[in-house]
Amino acid sequence: MIKPDQTDHIIVIGGANADITGIATAAYSETESNIGKLTVGAGGVGRNIADNFARLARDSDIKTYFLSALGTDIYGDMILAASQQAGIDMRHCQIVPDQATATYLSIIDDKGEMRSAINDMSIVKHINIDYLKQHDKLLNQAKLIIFDANLNQQTIDYICQNFNHIAIFADSVSNAKADKLNQNLNHIHTLSPNKNEAFALTGINPTNANELCKMAKIFHHQGLKNIFITLGSNGVFSSTNISGQPQMHQADALAVKPKNANGAGDAFLAGLAFAWLQKLDPESQVYFAQKCACLALESEFTINPTLCLQKVLDYTETKL
């Protein structure tokens, strides 16, 4: 793989929160107290993407900056320390006095699937235009910008309309938040929604190959260059618009025994971004990103603490 120039950096803009996760270790019941394990760690879609990317880039010369907001509490201190340990440059992340750090509480069943979640992300309102204007020079020098749809509409508009000369990757986060991206698809280089988020953006339910192709054409017609739709056990559908000629491909899912479904999408997008910077072709980008996601799925933590570039390159599918 080609190493980026020494001056290269990427910037991730988005949410950072404390992840409180309850994982059932026996048959899960919705209405009972479940036996299991509780973990507390650093999370947030944007922060998770930055964390995964920084771990992949650790042996290269590329730097990962993270723009976000943390509160003045123990969770903020934990996130700051964990992010720095992962290799993220947190010097430009704002600390907001008298504000609580965002918190995300999720329940995972004994099969590794999320059953419910509650989030308090009110501090995200401080990731606003005035804050980003303080970092215009850093943003303009970036090789790549990634943001998540936890940001408010005005902030997303500002990023897309002022920095679209740089490749912008976006994470749609959820069905409800995906709609924030609709008016800026022509400024986004790469989008990686799951099938439900893609449905929310296009109104098409991707139940077969024809519907996926129709969906891709709608995205491209709106100006989106690259779309990677994650389909769970059905793999990944991708479409790259090269000179007006969409190149479409569907990759099979990789075999994996999941311990925790949280964080797989974040690892996937980080893998896509890293592979794109290495100038890999779209199919190779997908395969690299899928391996990143599998490593996340195999960990009980939202971020696999062993993730690194060599681990991804050496990854082989689990025999089920």
ZICORMO-V51379 format. One record per residue. RES is the residue in one letter. PHI is phi in whole degrees, -180 to 180 (NA if undefined). PSI is psi in radians with two decimals (999 if undefined). Layout:
res:RES phi:PHI psi:PSI
res:RES phi:PHI psi:PSI
This chain:
res:M phi:NA psi:2.55
res:I phi:-80 psi:2.29
res:K phi:-83 psi:2.38
res:P phi:-65 psi:2.83
res:D phi:-62 psi:2.75
res:Q phi:-61 psi:-0.51
res:T phi:-85 psi:-0.06
res:D phi:-70 psi:2.48
res:H phi:-150 psi:2.74
res:I phi:-116 psi:2.82
res:I phi:-129 psi:2.27
res:V phi:-110 psi:2.31
res:I phi:-122 psi:2.15
res:G phi:169 psi:-2.88
res:G phi:-76 psi:2.57
res:A phi:-133 psi:2.23
res:N phi:-148 psi:2.86
res:A phi:-79 psi:2.20
res:D phi:-94 psi:2.00
res:I phi:-107 psi:2.01
res:T phi:-122 psi:2.24
res:G phi:-106 psi:2.12
res:I phi:-115 psi:2.05
res:A phi:-71 psi:2.39
res:T phi:-108 psi:0.02
res:A phi:-134 psi:3.09
res:A phi:-51 psi:2.21
res:Y phi:-81 psi:2.40
res:S phi:-126 psi:2.29
res:E phi:-65 psi:-0.56
res:T phi:-110 psi:0.19
res:E phi:-122 psi:2.84
res:S phi:-77 psi:2.14
res:N phi:-100 psi:2.42
res:I phi:-74 psi:2.37
res:G phi:-179 psi:-2.78
res:K phi:-122 psi:2.52
res:L phi:-116 psi:2.32
res:T phi:-128 psi:2.61
res:V phi:-127 psi:2.24
res:G phi:-155 psi:3.09
res:A phi:-79 psi:2.33
res:G phi:-148 psi:-2.69
res:G phi:104 psi:2.37
res:V phi:-56 psi:-0.96
res:G phi:-60 psi:-0.79
res:R phi:-64 psi:-0.68
res:N phi:-64 psi:-0.71
res:I phi:-63 psi:-0.80
res:A phi:-61 psi:-0.72
res:D phi:-63 psi:-0.86
res:N phi:-61 psi:-0.77
res:F phi:-64 psi:-0.78
res:A phi:-61 psi:-0.66
res:R phi:-68 psi:-0.68
res:L phi:-67 psi:-0.61
res:A phi:-93 psi:0.06
res:R phi:-57 psi:-0.64
res:D phi:-95 psi:0.17
res:S phi:-108 psi:-3.05
res:D phi:-100 psi:0.19
res:I phi:-90 psi:2.45
res:K phi:-106 psi:2.55
res:T phi:-113 psi:1.99
res:Y phi:-99 psi:2.56
res:F phi:-128 psi:2.19
res:L phi:-109 psi:2.09
res:S phi:-162 psi:-2.86
res:A phi:-139 psi:2.31
res:L phi:-124 psi:2.66
res:G phi:-91 psi:3.04
res:T phi:-97 psi:1.25
res:D phi:-150 psi:3.14
res:I phi:-66 psi:-0.55
res:Y phi:-68 psi:-0.70
res:G phi:-62 psi:-0.75
res:D phi:-62 psi:-0.72
res:M phi:-64 psi:-0.78
res:I phi:-64 psi:-0.74
res:L phi:-60 psi:-0.81
res:A phi:-66 psi:-0.78
res:A phi:-66 psi:-0.67
res:S phi:-68 psi:-0.76
res:Q phi:-64 psi:-0.68
res:Q phi:-64 psi:-0.59
res:A phi:-73 psi:-0.28
res:G phi:108 psi:0.14
res:I phi:-81 psi:2.38
res:D phi:-83 psi:1.93
res:M phi:-102 psi:0.20
res:R phi:-63 psi:-0.43
res:H phi:-103 psi:0.08
res:C phi:-77 psi:2.24
res:Q phi:-83 psi:2.47
res:I phi:-104 psi:2.05
res:V phi:-98 psi:2.01
res:P phi:-61 psi:2.48
res:D phi:60 psi:0.47
res:Q phi:-120 psi:2.53
res:A phi:-84 psi:2.37
res:T phi:-62 psi:2.50
res:A phi:-59 psi:2.54
res:T phi:-134 psi:2.43
res:Y phi:-129 psi:2.10
res:L phi:-111 psi:2.13
res:S phi:-130 psi:2.65
res:I phi:-117 psi:2.17
res:I phi:-112 psi:2.29
res:D phi:-81 psi:3.14
res:D phi:-71 psi:-0.13
res:K phi:-100 psi:0.05
res:G phi:88 psi:0.13
res:E phi:-98 psi:2.48
res:M phi:-74 psi:2.29
res:R phi:-103 psi:-0.52
res:S phi:-164 psi:2.80
res:A phi:-158 psi:2.66
res:I phi:-134 psi:2.37
res:N phi:-130 psi:2.56
res:D phi:-120 psi:1.73
res:M phi:-116 psi:0.46
res:S phi:-61 psi:-0.47
res:I phi:-68 psi:-0.29
res:V phi:-60 psi:-0.42
res:K phi:-60 psi:-0.34
res:H phi:-80 psi:-0.17
res:I phi:-87 psi:1.36
res:N phi:-118 psi:-3.09
res:I phi:-63 psi:-0.74
res:D phi:-59 psi:-0.72
res:Y phi:-64 psi:-0.80
res:L phi:-67 psi:-0.58
res:K phi:-62 psi:-0.49
res:Q phi:-68 psi:-0.29
res:H phi:-122 psi:0.44
res:D phi:-57 psi:-0.74
res:K phi:-63 psi:-0.80
res:L phi:-61 psi:-0.74
res:L phi:-65 psi:-0.74
res:N phi:-68 psi:-0.34
res:Q phi:-95 psi:-0.04
res:A phi:-73 psi:2.58
res:K phi:-81 psi:-0.37
res:L phi:-161 psi:2.44
res:I phi:-122 psi:2.32
res:I phi:-122 psi:2.34
res:F phi:-135 psi:2.78
res:D phi:-114 psi:2.76
res:A phi:-81 psi:0.22
res:N phi:-70 psi:-0.39
res:L phi:-65 psi:2.70
res:N phi:-75 psi:2.88
res:Q phi:-59 psi:-0.72
res:Q phi:-64 psi:-0.68
res:T phi:-68 psi:-0.73
res:I phi:-62 psi:-0.78
res:D phi:-59 psi:-0.75
res:Y phi:-63 psi:-0.78
res:I phi:-61 psi:-0.85
res:C phi:-69 psi:-0.62
res:Q phi:-88 psi:-0.29
res:N phi:-110 psi:-0.25
res:F phi:-130 psi:0.47
res:N phi:-78 psi:0.01
res:H phi:-79 psi:-0.12
res:I phi:-111 psi:2.56
res:A phi:-63 psi:2.16
res:I phi:-112 psi:2.14
res:F phi:-105 psi:2.44
res:A phi:-129 psi:2.52
res:D phi:-111 psi:2.12
res:S phi:-77 psi:-0.23
res:V phi:71 psi:-1.01
res:S phi:-158 psi:2.94
res:N phi:-57 psi:-0.79
res:A phi:-66 psi:-0.62
res:K phi:-91 psi:-0.27
res:A phi:-60 psi:-0.57
res:D phi:-60 psi:-0.40
res:K phi:-63 psi:-0.33
res:L phi:-89 psi:-0.32
res:N phi:-54 psi:-0.78
res:Q phi:-80 psi:-0.02
res:N phi:-124 psi:0.25
res:L phi:-60 psi:-0.52
res:N phi:-71 psi:-0.23
res:H phi:-101 psi:-0.09
res:I phi:-97 psi:2.30
res:H phi:-79 psi:-0.82
res:T phi:-141 psi:2.32
res:L phi:-127 psi:2.43
res:S phi:-132 psi:1.30
res:P phi:-85 psi:2.83
res:N phi:-83 psi:3.11
res:K phi:-66 psi:-0.56
res:N phi:-71 psi:-0.69
res:E phi:-68 psi:-0.65
res:A phi:-65 psi:-0.67
res:F phi:-63 psi:-0.75
res:A phi:-61 psi:-0.56
res:L phi:-84 psi:-0.48
res:T phi:-118 psi:-0.35
res:G phi:79 psi:0.13
res:I phi:-107 psi:2.28
res:N phi:-90 psi:1.93
res:P phi:-78 psi:1.34
res:T phi:-91 psi:-0.23
res:N phi:-153 psi:3.07
res:A phi:-62 psi:-0.68
res:N phi:-63 psi:-0.71
res:E phi:-67 psi:-0.64
res:L phi:-65 psi:-0.73
res:C phi:-64 psi:-0.72
res:K phi:-63 psi:-0.73
res:M phi:-62 psi:-0.79
res:A phi:-60 psi:-0.73
res:K phi:-64 psi:-0.64
res:I phi:-64 psi:-0.79
res:F phi:-59 psi:-0.81
res:H phi:-66 psi:-0.65
res:H phi:-62 psi:-0.54
res:Q phi:-82 psi:-0.03
res:G phi:106 psi:-0.07
res:L phi:-69 psi:2.32
res:K phi:-82 psi:-0.83
res:N phi:-133 psi:2.30
res:I phi:-126 psi:2.28
res:F phi:-126 psi:1.90
res:I phi:-103 psi:2.06
res:T phi:-84 psi:2.31
res:L phi:-120 psi:0.40
res:G phi:62 psi:-2.19
res:S phi:-68 psi:-0.18
res:N phi:-95 psi:0.14
res:G phi:89 psi:-2.48
res:V phi:-135 psi:2.27
res:F phi:-103 psi:2.30
res:S phi:-131 psi:2.62
res:S phi:-145 psi:2.17
res:T phi:-115 psi:2.17
res:N phi:-91 psi:1.75
res:I phi:-107 psi:1.93
res:S phi:53 psi:0.70
res:G phi:81 psi:0.05
res:Q phi:-116 psi:1.69
res:P phi:-62 psi:2.30
res:Q phi:-106 psi:1.92
res:M phi:-107 psi:2.58
res:H phi:-157 psi:2.50
res:Q phi:-120 psi:2.13
res:A phi:-99 psi:2.40
res:D phi:-66 psi:2.67
res:A phi:-69 psi:2.57
res:L phi:-86 psi:2.51
res:A phi:-71 psi:2.30
res:V phi:-155 psi:2.59
res:K phi:-105 psi:1.76
res:P phi:-76 psi:2.45
res:K phi:-104 psi:-0.50
res:N phi:-158 psi:2.03
res:A phi:-76 psi:-0.28
res:N phi:-64 psi:2.37
res:G phi:93 psi:-0.19
res:A phi:-65 psi:-0.73
res:G phi:-65 psi:-0.63
res:D phi:-66 psi:-0.74
res:A phi:-65 psi:-0.66
res:F phi:-62 psi:-0.84
res:L phi:-67 psi:-0.67
res:A phi:-61 psi:-0.72
res:G phi:-64 psi:-0.72
res:L phi:-59 psi:-0.82
res:A phi:-63 psi:-0.78
res:F phi:-64 psi:-0.76
res:A phi:-66 psi:-0.62
res:W phi:-65 psi:-0.72
res:L phi:-64 psi:-0.45
res:Q phi:-85 psi:0.05
res:K phi:66 psi:0.55
res:L phi:-75 psi:2.65
res:D phi:-72 psi:2.83
res:P phi:-55 psi:-0.73
res:E phi:-65 psi:-0.67
res:S phi:-71 psi:-0.59
res:Q phi:-60 psi:-0.78
res:V phi:-62 psi:-0.81
res:Y phi:-63 psi:-0.74
res:F phi:-63 psi:-0.80
res:A phi:-66 psi:-0.66
res:Q phi:-61 psi:-0.70
res:K phi:-67 psi:-0.64
res:C phi:-61 psi:-0.76
res:A phi:-65 psi:-0.71
res:C phi:-62 psi:-0.71
res:L phi:-64 psi:-0.61
res:A phi:-67 psi:-0.75
res:L phi:-64 psi:-0.55
res:E phi:-80 psi:-0.10
res:S phi:-103 psi:2.55
res:E phi:-76 psi:-0.21
res:F phi:-97 psi:2.72
res:T phi:-61 psi:-0.68
res:I phi:-108 psi:2.23
res:N phi:-72 psi:2.01
res:P phi:-67 psi:-0.24
res:T phi:-95 psi:0.00
res:L phi:-60 psi:2.32
res:C phi:-161 psi:2.94
res:L phi:-59 psi:-0.79
res:Q phi:-64 psi:-0.62
res:K phi:-62 psi:-0.69
res:V phi:-69 psi:-0.79
res:L phi:-63 psi:-0.55
res:D phi:-89 psi:-0.09
res:Y phi:-65 psi:2.36
res:T phi:-126 psi:2.58
res:E phi:-62 psi:2.61
res:T phi:-72 psi:2.44
res:K phi:-86 psi:1.99
res:L phi:-90 psi:999
